[in-house]
Amino acid sequence: MILQTSVFKGASLIEGGADAATSINVAVFNAAIGLGALIGGLIINRAGPQPIPNVAAGFVLAGLAVVIVTRGRG
């Protein structure tokens, strides 16, 4: 939701930017899914499923840190 809001907020500054914003939003969302699948697959292949919860928690904390740091901007 934060990504979508940011993309469309930026697109509102450009005339006709809604179509481009929609495609960027979908592309970034799909890239994130693909990257997550790749990282998860690599971890499982190398270390098994045991570290997955810790790695997922790390990504959640990193995302939370980004939200906290950028919340006041824009």
Backbone as a ProteinNet text record, in pm:
[ID]
protein_1_A
[PRIMARY]
MILQTSVFKGASLIEGGADAATSINVAVFNAAIGLGALIGGLIINRAGPQPIPNVAAGFVLAGLAVVIVTRGRG
[TERTIARY]
81.4	0	86.7	196.9	285	348	390.3	449.4	348.1	227.1	123.5	95.4	86.1	61.1	174.1	298.1	413.4	418.2	394	399.5	292.8	170.6	62.6	72.7	132.2	154	252.7	358.8	454.8	395.6	311.2	250.5	150.2	93	-5.2	58.7	190.1	260.6	284	262.3	286.4	153.9	127.2	2.3	4.3	-99.8	-108.7	-19	25.5	118.3	53.6	-77.4	-145.9	-116.6	-114.6	-86.7	54.9	149.9	288.3	301.9	233.4	239.9	183.5	76.2	17.4	115.3	179.1	272.1	395.3	443.5	558.4	521.3	404.9	359.9	352.1	293.1	280.1	417.6	505.4	638.7	719.1	716.1	791.4	733.1	602.9	538.4	577.8	572.4	610.1	758.8	842.8	985.8	1012.5	940	957	916.1	808.9	767.1	874.4	924.2	1027.7	1156	1197.5	1318.9	1302.9	1187.3	1161	1163.7	1106.9	1110	1253.3	1330.8	1470.4	1550.8	1540.7	1615.8	1571.3	1441.3	1391	1439.4	1438.2	1486.4	1634	1712.7	1856.6	1883.4	1810.7	1829.7	1791.8	1680.1	1636.6	1734.9	1785.2	1881.2	2011.5	2055.3	2185.4	2176.6	2069	2065.3	1940.4	1849.7	1726.3	1624.2	1509.7	1402	1416.2	1508.6	1518.1	1543.7	1629.8	1656.6	1550.4	1452	1352.6	1280.7	1232.7	1165.4	1256.5	1383.2	1475.3	1502.8	1520.4	1543.4	1418.3	1300.7	1176.4	1163.2	1196.3	1190.9	1288.3	1404.1	1501.2	1446.8	1379.5	1319.7	1207.8	1130.2	1023	1083.5	1188.6	1253	1316.4	1376.1	1434.3	1326.1	1214	1102.9	1047.7	1036.4	988.7	1084.4	1214.2	1312.5	1298.8	1277.1	1259	1134.9	1027.3	903.5	925.2	992	1014.7	1102.9	1208.1	1300.9	1236.4	1152.3	1094.3	955.6	901.8	763.6	742.5	835.6	819.2	842.5	896.3	926.9	804.4	798	692.4	571.3
-119.1	0	126.8	123.5	240	264.1	155	168.3	228.8	177.4	227.4	375.2	413.2	552.5	642.3	598.2	677.1	693	583.3	587.7	680.3	667.4	749.8	895.7	918.5	1056.8	1125.1	1054.9	1109.8	1125.9	1031.6	1037.2	1151.3	1192.6	1300.6	1433.2	1441.5	1563.8	1572.5	1461.6	1454.8	1432.6	1514.3	1498.5	1365.6	1285.2	1155	1050.3	1072.5	981.3	860.5	853.3	742.5	608.4	604.1	478	430.1	520.7	484	440.5	508.7	474	334.9	301.1	168.8	61.1	81.2	-19.8	-30	81.4	77.4	3.9	31.8	-32.7	-183.9	-228.2	-371.7	-435	-366.4	-420.7	-437.1	-338	-346.2	-454.9	-466	-569.2	-707.6	-730.8	-860.9	-889.3	-787.2	-806.4	-846.3	-787.5	-822.6	-967.5	-1012	-1151.6	-1244.5	-1212.4	-1295	-1297.9	-1182.1	-1175.1	-1253.6	-1243.3	-1320.1	-1469.8	-1512.1	-1654.4	-1700.9	-1617.6	-1652.1	-1664.5	-1566.2	-1568.3	-1686.8	-1707.9	-1821.7	-1954.5	-1968.8	-2091.8	-2114.8	-2008.9	-2021.9	-2061.6	-2002.2	-2035.4	-2180.3	-2223.8	-2361.7	-2460.1	-2429.8	-2519	-2528.3	-2419.2	-2417.9	-2459	-2418.8	-2439.5	-2512.7	-2545.3	-2609.2	-2505.2	-2550.7	-2456.6	-2390.5	-2435.7	-2383.2	-2233	-2173.5	-2029.3	-1937.7	-1992	-1908.5	-1812.3	-1856.3	-1758.6	-1643.7	-1672.4	-1566.1	-1469.2	-1521.3	-1434.7	-1349.8	-1410.9	-1336	-1224.9	-1255	-1152.7	-1040	-1074.2	-972	-878.7	-936.6	-853.6	-765.6	-818.8	-739.1	-622.1	-648.2	-541.1	-437.3	-483.1	-388.6	-301	-360.7	-283.3	-184.6	-227.7	-138.2	-21	-49.3	58.1	159.2	111.3	202	288.2	227.7	303.4	409.9	373.8	470.3	584.4	552.8	656.3	750.5	696.9	778.6	831.2	802.8	841.7	992.1	1068.9	1213.7	1283.1	1213.2	1274.7	1271.8	1367.2	1367.9	1426.5
0	0	0	73.4	78.3	-58.1	-124.2	-257.4	-353.7	-353.4	-443.8	-417.4	-294.3	-260	-308.3	-287.3	-329.9	-481.2	-552.9	-699	-753.6	-704.4	-757.5	-712.7	-597.9	-553.9	-648.4	-683.4	-779.3	-917.7	-958	-1090.9	-1103	-992.2	-998.2	-1038.2	-1026.7	-1065	-1215.4	-1286.5	-1430.4	-1501	-1599.6	-1674.5	-1748.4	-1730.2	-1795	-1731.8	-1611.2	-1545.6	-1481.6	-1479.1	-1411.1	-1477.8	-1611	-1679.8	-1651.5	-1657.9	-1628.1	-1482.4	-1393.2	-1251.4	-1226.7	-1294.9	-1279.9	-1324.8	-1439.4	-1488.6	-1399.4	-1347.7	-1256.5	-1128	-1075.8	-953.2	-971	-1081.7	-1108.2	-1129.5	-1202.4	-1228.9	-1099.9	-1013.6	-887.9	-798.1	-793.6	-712.7	-761.7	-893.3	-949.5	-930.6	-943	-920.2	-775.3	-682.3	-541.3	-515.4	-578	-563.5	-619.5	-737.4	-798.9	-718	-667.5	-586.9	-456.6	-396.2	-273.9	-299.4	-411.4	-445.9	-472.5	-541.3	-568.8	-440	-353.7	-227.4	-141.1	-132.4	-54.4	-109.9	-242.3	-304.1	-280.1	-289.5	-263.8	-118.5	-27.4	115	140.7	86.9	108.8	46.5	-73.1	-137.3	-60.2	1	69.7	216.9	285.1	430.1	479	389.3	431.8	476.2	522.9	557.9	694.9	778.4	915	922.4	838.8	855	793.2	724.1	655	750.2	867.4	956	999.4	1025	1066.7	952.3	832.3	716.7	689.9	699.5	679.1	783.4	907.2	1012.6	982.4	928.6	890.6	783.3	683.9	579.5	635	726.8	789.2	866.3	942.5	1018.7	926.7	816	720.6	658.5	623	568.1	668.9	793.3	899	917.1	910.4	923.5	810.1	688.7	574.7	595.5	642.3	665.7	773.1	880.2	989	942.7	867.2	823.5	721.9	633.1	526.4	558.9	673.4	704.3	699.2	747.8	753.2	619.8	522.7	392.7	303.8	213.5	111.4	162.3
[MASK]
++++++++++++++++++++++++++++++++++++++++++++++++++++++++++++++++++++++++++

